[in-house]
Amino acid sequence: MAHTEQNQREKECLVQHTGGCHCGAVRFEVLSNPDLHVFECNCSICTKKQNHHFIVPKANFTLLKGSDSLTTYTFNTHQAKHMFCKTCGVQSFYIPRSNPDGFGVAPHCLDSGKVCSVTVEKFNGADWEESMQKHQTIKNMSKTSE
């Protein structure tokens, strides 16, 4: 199968999910597979907030409303941008350190109806550098198929 044909098939499998924070101030759309590959990370912040997320390219994410309702938290390397709703405190999405050219989206913040399945992969974010070197595919999850 030609590379272009494979990329077209992958694009055809994508669905438009919608979601947002608890109070509704932040709303977004994300183009993703209905079968989600979700990461459960054990780094310090993900452990505290029980962060589970799937990664998409920036081109597949649209903030529909709420940019003025978001506040951003960074720490350590300041590469990850943890964005929270100022009103309800929910983080629906963020820019992950592993994929600064994409978004980590919280599957539990998606509206119901379009997710078919969820596969959870544990990621050892407590040893981030070593884990990123070992993981063969995570950095490519925010790349668009051309």
C-alpha positions in Angstrom: 0.0 0.0 0.0 1.4 3.4 -1.0 2.2 5.8 1.8 -0.3 8.4 0.5 -3.0 5.8 0.4 -2.3 4.7 4.0 -2.4 8.3 5.2 -5.8 8.8 3.5 -7.2 5.7 5.2 -6.0 6.9 8.5 -7.6 10.3 8.0 -10.9 8.6 7.0 -10.9 6.8 10.4 -10.9 10.1 12.3 -14.0 11.5 14.0 -14.8 15.0 15.3 -15.1 14.8 19.1 -16.3 17.8 21.2 -15.7 18.4 24.8 -14.9 20.9 27.5 -14.6 21.8 31.2 -17.2 21.2 33.9 -18.8 24.6 33.9 -18.8 25.0 30.1 -16.7 28.1 29.9 -14.1 26.1 27.8 -15.2 24.1 24.8 -13.1 22.4 22.1 -13.2 20.1 19.1 -10.6 17.5 18.4 -10.2 15.2 15.4 -9.1 11.8 16.6 -9.6 8.1 16.1 -12.8 6.8 17.9 -10.5 4.1 19.5 -8.4 6.2 21.9 -4.8 5.4 23.0 -4.6 7.0 26.4 -1.6 7.5 28.6 -1.6 7.2 32.3 1.4 9.1 33.5 3.0 8.9 37.0 5.0 12.2 36.9 4.5 14.5 39.9 1.7 16.6 38.4 -0.1 13.8 36.6 -0.1 11.7 39.8 -1.7 14.6 41.7 -4.4 15.3 39.2 -4.8 11.7 38.0 -4.1 12.9 34.4 -5.0 10.5 31.6 -4.7 11.9 28.1 -4.4 11.1 24.4 -2.2 13.1 22.0 -3.2 14.8 18.8 -1.5 17.2 16.4 -2.2 20.9 16.9 -3.9 20.9 13.5 -6.5 18.4 14.9 -7.5 20.6 17.8 -9.7 23.7 17.8 -10.5 25.8 20.9 -14.2 26.8 20.3 -14.5 29.1 23.2 -12.9 30.0 26.5 -9.4 31.3 25.8 -10.0 34.1 28.3 -11.2 31.5 30.8 -7.9 29.5 30.8 -5.0 30.0 33.1 -1.7 28.2 32.5 0.6 26.5 35.0 4.2 25.4 34.3 7.0 24.0 36.4 10.4 22.4 36.2 11.4 22.7 32.5 8.4 24.9 31.8 7.9 23.1 28.5 4.5 21.5 29.4 1.7 24.0 29.5 -1.0 22.9 31.9 -4.2 24.9 31.1 -7.1 25.0 33.5 -10.5 26.7 33.5 -10.3 29.6 35.9 -13.9 29.0 37.0 -14.2 25.2 37.6 -10.5 24.2 37.7 -10.8 21.4 35.2 -8.0 20.7 32.8 -9.6 19.5 29.6 -6.4 19.6 27.6 -2.8 20.7 27.8 0.4 21.0 25.7 2.6 18.1 26.8 6.4 18.2 27.2 6.6 15.1 25.1 4.7 16.7 22.2 5.0 20.5 22.2 3.6 20.5 18.7 0.3 18.9 19.9 -2.2 18.6 22.6 -2.8 16.1 25.3 -6.6 15.8 25.6 -8.4 14.4 28.6 -10.8 11.6 27.4 -13.1 12.1 30.4 -13.7 15.7 29.1 -15.1 14.5 25.8 -18.8 14.6 25.2 -20.3 11.1 25.0 -21.2 9.4 21.7 -18.1 9.2 19.6 -15.6 7.1 21.6 -15.7 3.4 20.7 -12.9 2.1 22.9 -10.1 3.3 25.2 -6.7 1.5 25.6 -4.6 2.8 28.5 -0.8 2.7 28.4 1.1 3.4 31.6 3.9 5.9 31.0 6.8 6.3 33.6 6.9 10.1 33.7 8.7 9.9 37.0 11.7 9.0 34.9 10.7 11.2 32.0 14.0 11.4 30.0 14.7 7.6 30.2 11.1 6.8 29.4 11.0 9.1 26.3 14.2 7.5 25.0 12.6 4.0 25.3 9.2 5.0 23.9 9.3 4.6 20.1 6.0 6.3 19.1 4.9 9.0 21.5 6.8 11.8 19.9 5.1 11.0 16.5 1.6 11.1 17.9 1.4 14.9 17.4 2.6 14.7 13.8 0.1 15.1 11.0 -0.1 12.5 8.2 0.8 14.1 4.9 
